[in-house]
Amino acid sequence: MAYDRKILAAARRRYEEKIRAFQAEREARLRAVYEAVPEAEEIDRELRAAVMEAINVALQKGEDPVSAVEAIGRRSLALQERRGRLLEAAGFPKDYTDRDYYCPACRDTGYTGTEMCSCLKALYIEEQNAALSSLFKLGSESFETFDLSWYDDTPASDGTSPRQAMRNVYDICVAYAQRFADANISLLFSGPTGVGKTFLSACIARAVAEKGFSVVYDTAVSLFHAFEADKFQKGEDPEAAHAAVRRILTCDLLIIDDLGTEMTTAFTISALYEIVNTRLITGKKTIISTNLGREEIKARYGPQIASRLLGEYEFLAFAGEDIRLRRKDINP
């Protein structure tokens, strides 16, 4: 699983804020306890001294230190029990100041071993969802809100109605999001404007992001601008431009919207080839949406790119009429 560095940095900033807030609250609790129960402060000093004593005894050579350490442990337990009784007598819960870390599981490091702890991962997911929400403008994209009733149920010449075609597309998208970790395949959404390509991309993006995978969504035009800024060092921050390209190439799921709306040049074709080829080689998954059909893709991008898009990606043909226009006709 590849974590987006930009999203992770934002999550870590929030994580550090939570730790600072927890530490401040813990200090306030200790002050309140020591003011009400002065003996508790002395007990805490004795407990800290007992810890150091146990460490020193354990490190001493010679006689077996087990019995001495056990004696220190019994003394510490008695001190803790007395402290608890004193706090309860003063109106505090006996464990009022027991919690030493915001997250006891990772001790506020954000990691358990080599794995990201659930405390930091939850913030990472929140940050990623916030970033995705700022990009997807509809605001209600979810598989539960995808409405097949907007698609005509009248069979076409091949005997399949747009609604039937889109039901199949929908089922594939749901399965793709559910089995994202195991499926090693990319998707190519092809169809006219306004038939749900961006909507279903957003549904997959949010479902995948909820599992903790890194997701980058952008239009083809913006992605190619990022490659241009990196290659020709445009802008004031070359490192940021390079980081943007690195995100595009290494994220778990890249979603490229509106392929075919960019100005086609030798550079954009080269950049698209690098994106598609690099991600296929490294096993990274991609969703590309376009208004172009198979033959248009071949004509516009040439055999190398077309072979990869049409041969390696699962091609999903979207059908129907522009839903935005249909809604406007119904609710002018």
C-alpha positions as CSV (number, residue, x, y, z in Angstrom):
1,M,0.0,0.0,0.0
2,A,1.4,3.4,-1.0
3,Y,0.6,6.4,1.1
4,D,0.3,9.7,-0.5
5,R,3.1,11.9,1.0
6,K,1.1,15.1,0.8
7,I,-2.0,13.5,2.4
8,L,0.2,11.8,5.0
9,A,1.9,15.0,5.9
10,A,-1.5,16.7,6.5
11,A,-2.6,13.7,8.6
12,R,0.6,13.8,10.7
13,R,0.1,17.5,11.4
14,R,-3.3,16.8,12.7
15,Y,-1.9,13.8,14.7
16,E,0.7,16.0,16.3
17,E,-2.0,18.5,17.2
18,K,-4.0,15.8,18.9
19,I,-1.0,14.6,20.9
20,R,-0.2,18.1,22.0
21,A,-3.8,18.6,23.1
22,F,-3.8,15.3,24.9
23,Q,-0.6,16.1,26.7
24,A,-1.9,19.5,27.8
25,E,-5.1,17.9,29.1
26,R,-3.1,15.3,31.0
27,E,-0.9,18.0,32.6
28,A,-4.0,19.8,33.6
29,R,-5.4,16.7,35.2
30,L,-2.2,16.0,37.1
31,R,-2.2,19.6,38.4
32,A,-5.8,19.3,39.6
33,V,-5.0,15.9,41.3
34,Y,-1.8,17.2,43.0
35,E,-3.6,20.3,44.3
36,A,-6.4,18.2,45.7
37,V,-4.3,15.2,46.8
38,P,-0.7,16.3,47.5
39,E,0.2,12.8,48.6
40,A,-0.5,11.6,45.0
41,E,2.5,13.6,43.8
42,E,4.8,12.0,46.3
43,I,3.5,8.5,45.3
44,D,4.2,9.3,41.6
45,R,7.8,10.2,42.5
46,E,8.1,6.9,44.4
47,L,6.7,5.0,41.5
48,R,9.1,6.6,39.0
49,A,12.0,5.7,41.4
50,A,10.7,2.1,41.6
51,V,10.9,1.8,37.9
52,M,14.5,3.0,37.8
53,E,15.4,0.7,40.7
54,A,13.9,-2.3,38.9
55,I,15.9,-1.5,35.8
56,N,19.1,-1.2,37.8
57,V,18.5,-4.5,39.6
58,A,17.7,-6.3,36.3
59,L,21.0,-5.0,34.8
60,Q,23.2,-6.1,37.8
61,K,25.4,-9.1,37.4
62,G,25.7,-11.8,39.9
63,E,22.7,-13.1,41.8
64,D,19.3,-13.8,40.1
65,P,17.4,-10.5,40.2
66,V,14.0,-12.0,39.8
67,S,13.0,-12.0,43.5
68,A,14.2,-8.4,43.9
69,V,12.3,-7.2,40.9
70,E,9.2,-9.0,42.1
71,A,9.5,-7.3,45.5
72,I,9.7,-3.9,43.7
73,G,6.7,-4.8,41.7
74,R,4.6,-5.7,44.8
75,R,5.6,-2.4,46.4
76,S,4.7,-0.5,43.2
77,L,1.3,-2.2,43.0
78,A,0.6,-1.3,46.6
79,L,1.5,2.4,45.9
80,Q,-0.8,2.4,42.8
81,E,-3.7,0.9,44.9
82,R,-3.2,3.6,47.6
83,R,-3.1,6.3,44.9
84,G,-6.3,5.1,43.5
85,R,-8.1,5.1,46.8
86,L,-6.9,8.6,47.5
87,L,-8.2,9.9,44.2
88,E,-11.6,8.3,44.7
89,A,-11.8,9.8,48.2
90,A,-11.1,13.2,46.6
91,G,-13.9,12.7,44.0
92,F,-11.7,11.6,41.0
93,P,-11.9,8.3,39.1
94,K,-9.0,6.2,40.3
95,D,-7.6,6.0,36.7
96,Y,-8.1,9.8,36.1
97,T,-4.4,10.3,35.2
98,D,-3.4,6.7,34.2
99,R,-3.3,7.2,30.5
100,D,0.2,8.3,29.4
101,Y,-0.3,8.4,25.6
102,Y,-2.9,9.6,23.2
103,C,-2.7,6.2,21.6
104,P,-1.5,3.5,23.9
105,A,-1.2,1.0,21.0
106,C,1.7,2.9,19.3
107,R,2.7,5.2,22.1
108,D,2.1,8.2,19.9
109,T,4.6,7.2,17.2
110,G,1.9,6.6,14.6
111,Y,3.3,3.1,13.9
112,T,3.1,-0.4,15.4
113,G,6.2,-2.1,14.1
114,T,6.4,-1.2,10.4
115,E,2.7,-0.8,10.0
116,M,0.8,2.5,10.3
117,C,-1.3,2.5,13.5
118,S,-5.0,2.7,13.2
119,C,-5.0,6.1,15.0
120,L,-2.9,7.7,12.3
121,K,-4.5,5.8,9.5
122,A,-8.0,7.1,10.5
123,L,-6.7,10.7,10.1
124,Y,-5.1,9.8,6.8
125,I,-8.4,8.5,5.5
126,E,-10.2,11.6,6.7
127,E,-7.6,13.8,5.0
128,Q,-7.8,11.8,1.7
129,N,-11.6,11.9,1.7
130,A,-11.6,15.7,2.3
131,A,-9.2,16.1,-0.6
132,L,-11.4,13.9,-2.9
133,S,-14.5,15.8,-1.8
134,S,-12.9,19.1,-2.9
135,L,-12.3,17.6,-6.3
136,F,-15.6,15.9,-6.9
137,K,-18.2,18.6,-7.1
138,L,-21.4,16.6,-6.9
139,G,-21.2,16.0,-3.2
140,S,-23.3,12.8,-3.1
141,E,-21.3,10.3,-5.0
142,S,-21.8,6.8,-3.6
143,F,-22.9,3.5,-5.0
144,E,-26.1,3.8,-2.9
145,T,-27.1,7.0,-4.6
146,F,-26.4,5.8,-8.2
147,D,-29.8,5.9,-9.8
148,L,-30.4,3.6,-12.8
149,S,-33.8,5.0,-13.4
150,W,-32.2,7.9,-15.3
151,Y,-31.2,5.5,-18.1
152,D,-33.7,4.5,-20.9
153,D,-35.0,1.0,-20.6
154,T,-35.9,0.8,-24.3
155,P,-33.7,-1.9,-26.0
156,A,-31.3,-0.7,-28.7
157,S,-30.6,-2.5,-32.0
158,D,-28.5,-5.0,-30.3
159,G,-31.3,-5.9,-27.9
160,T,-29.7,-4.2,-24.8
161,S,-31.1,-1.1,-23.3
162,P,-28.9,1.7,-21.9
163,R,-30.3,0.7,-18.4
164,Q,-29.2,-2.9,-18.8
165,A,-25.8,-1.8,-20.1
166,M,-25.3,0.6,-17.2
167,R,-26.4,-2.0,-14.7
168,N,-23.6,-4.2,-15.9
169,V,-21.2,-1.3,-15.7
170,Y,-22.4,-0.5,-12.2
171,D,-22.0,-4.1,-11.0
172,I,-18.4,-4.2,-12.3
173,C,-17.5,-0.9,-10.6
174,V,-18.9,-2.1,-7.2
175,A,-17.0,-5.4,-7.5
176,Y,-13.9,-3.5,-8.5
177,A,-14.1,-1.3,-5.4
178,Q,-14.8,-4.2,-3.1
179,R,-11.9,-6.3,-4.4
180,F,-9.5,-3.5,-5.1
181,A,-6.7,-5.0,-2.9
182,D,-6.8,-8.3,-4.8
183,A,-7.8,-7.3,-8.4
184,N,-4.8,-6.4,-10.6
185,I,-6.7,-4.6,-13.4
186,S,-7.3,-1.0,-14.6
187,L,-10.6,0.3,-16.0
188,L,-11.3,2.4,-19.1
189,F,-14.6,4.3,-19.0
190,S,-15.8,5.3,-22.5
191,G,-19.0,7.1,-23.3
192,P,-20.7,10.4,-24.0
193,T,-20.8,13.3,-21.7
194,G,-23.1,13.2,-18.6
195,V,-23.7,9.4,-18.4
196,G,-22.0,8.7,-15.1
197,K,-18.3,8.3,-15.8
198,T,-17.2,10.9,-13.2
199,F,-19.9,9.8,-10.8
200,L,-18.8,6.2,-10.7
201,S,-15.2,7.2,-10.6
202,A,-16.0,9.1,-7.5
203,C,-17.8,6.1,-6.0
204,I,-14.8,3.9,-6.5
205,A,-12.4,6.6,-5.3
206,R,-14.2,7.0,-2.0
207,A,-14.7,3.3,-1.4
208,V,-11.0,2.6,-2.1
209,A,-9.9,5.6,0.0
210,E,-12.0,4.3,3.0
211,K,-9.8,1.2,2.9
212,G,-6.7,3.4,3.4
213,F,-5.4,3.2,-0.2
214,S,-3.9,6.3,-1.8
215,V,-6.0,7.8,-4.5
216,V,-5.2,10.7,-6.9
217,Y,-7.9,12.1,-9.0
218,D,-7.4,14.8,-11.7
219,T,-8.3,15.8,-15.2
220,A,-6.1,14.8,-18.1
221,V,-5.3,18.5,-18.7
222,S,-4.1,19.0,-15.1
223,L,-2.0,15.9,-15.1
224,F,-0.2,16.9,-18.3
225,H,0.4,20.3,-16.9
226,A,2.0,18.7,-13.9
227,F,4.3,16.7,-16.1
228,E,5.1,19.8,-18.1
229,A,6.0,21.8,-15.0
230,D,8.3,19.0,-13.8
231,K,10.1,18.4,-17.1
232,F,10.6,22.1,-17.9
233,Q,10.9,23.3,-14.3
234,K,8.1,25.8,-14.6
235,G,6.9,27.5,-11.5
236,E,8.7,28.6,-8.3
237,D,8.9,25.1,-6.7
238,P,10.6,22.4,-8.8
239,E,10.5,20.0,-5.9
240,A,6.7,20.4,-5.6
241,A,6.3,19.7,-9.3
242,H,8.5,16.6,-9.1
243,A,6.5,15.4,-6.0
244,A,3.2,15.9,-8.0
245,V,4.5,13.6,-10.8
246,R,5.7,11.1,-8.2
247,R,2.2,11.0,-6.7
248,I,0.7,10.4,-10.1
249,L,3.0,7.5,-10.9
250,T,3.1,5.8,-7.5
251,C,-0.4,6.2,-5.9
252,D,-2.5,3.0,-5.4
253,L,-5.3,4.3,-7.6
254,L,-5.0,7.0,-10.2
255,I,-8.2,8.4,-11.8
256,I,-7.7,10.4,-15.0
257,D,-10.9,12.2,-16.0
258,D,-11.7,13.6,-19.4
259,L,-8.9,12.1,-21.4
260,G,-9.2,13.5,-24.9
261,T,-10.0,17.1,-23.9
262,E,-6.3,18.0,-23.7
263,M,-4.5,19.5,-26.7
264,T,-2.8,16.5,-28.2
265,T,1.0,17.1,-28.7
266,A,4.0,15.0,-28.9
267,F,4.6,15.9,-25.2
268,T,1.2,14.9,-23.9
269,I,1.3,11.6,-25.8
270,S,4.8,11.0,-24.3
271,A,3.5,11.9,-20.8
272,L,0.4,9.6,-21.2
273,Y,2.6,6.7,-22.3
274,E,4.8,7.2,-19.3
275,I,1.8,7.2,-17.0
276,V,0.1,4.2,-18.5
277,N,3.3,2.1,-19.0
278,T,4.9,2.9,-15.7
279,R,1.7,2.1,-13.7
280,L,1.2,-1.2,-15.7
281,I,4.8,-2.3,-15.1
282,T,4.6,-1.5,-11.3
283,G,1.2,-3.1,-10.9
284,K,-0.6,0.2,-10.0
285,K,-4.2,0.5,-10.9
286,T,-5.7,3.3,-13.0
287,I,-9.2,4.4,-14.1
288,I,-9.4,6.5,-17.2
289,S,-12.6,8.2,-18.4
290,T,-13.0,9.5,-21.9
291,N,-15.6,10.5,-24.5
292,L,-13.4,8.8,-27.1
293,G,-14.3,5.4,-28.6
294,R,-11.9,2.6,-29.4
295,E,-11.1,3.8,-33.0
296,E,-10.7,7.4,-31.8
297,I,-8.3,6.3,-29.1
298,K,-6.2,4.4,-31.7
299,A,-6.2,7.4,-34.1
300,R,-5.4,10.0,-31.5
301,Y,-2.8,8.2,-29.3
302,G,-1.2,5.7,-31.7
303,P,-0.7,2.0,-31.5
304,Q,1.6,1.9,-28.4
305,I,-0.8,3.6,-26.1
306,A,-3.9,2.2,-27.7
307,S,-2.5,-1.4,-27.3
308,R,-2.1,-0.8,-23.6
309,L,-5.4,0.9,-23.0
310,L,-7.5,-1.4,-25.1
311,G,-5.5,-4.6,-24.4
312,E,-4.6,-4.3,-20.7
313,Y,-7.5,-2.2,-19.3
314,E,-11.1,-3.5,-18.9
315,F,-13.1,-1.4,-21.4
316,L,-16.5,-0.3,-20.0
317,A,-18.9,1.3,-22.5
318,F,-21.2,3.8,-20.8
319,A,-24.6,4.3,-22.4
320,G,-27.5,6.7,-22.2
321,E,-28.3,10.4,-22.6
322,D,-26.8,13.3,-20.6
323,I,-28.4,13.0,-17.2
324,R,-27.7,16.6,-16.3
325,L,-29.7,17.8,-19.3
326,R,-32.5,15.3,-18.5
327,R,-32.7,16.6,-14.9
328,K,-32.8,20.2,-16.2
329,D,-35.7,19.3,-18.6
330,I,-37.7,17.8,-15.7
331,N,-36.8,20.5,-13.2
332,P,-36.3,23.7,-15.3
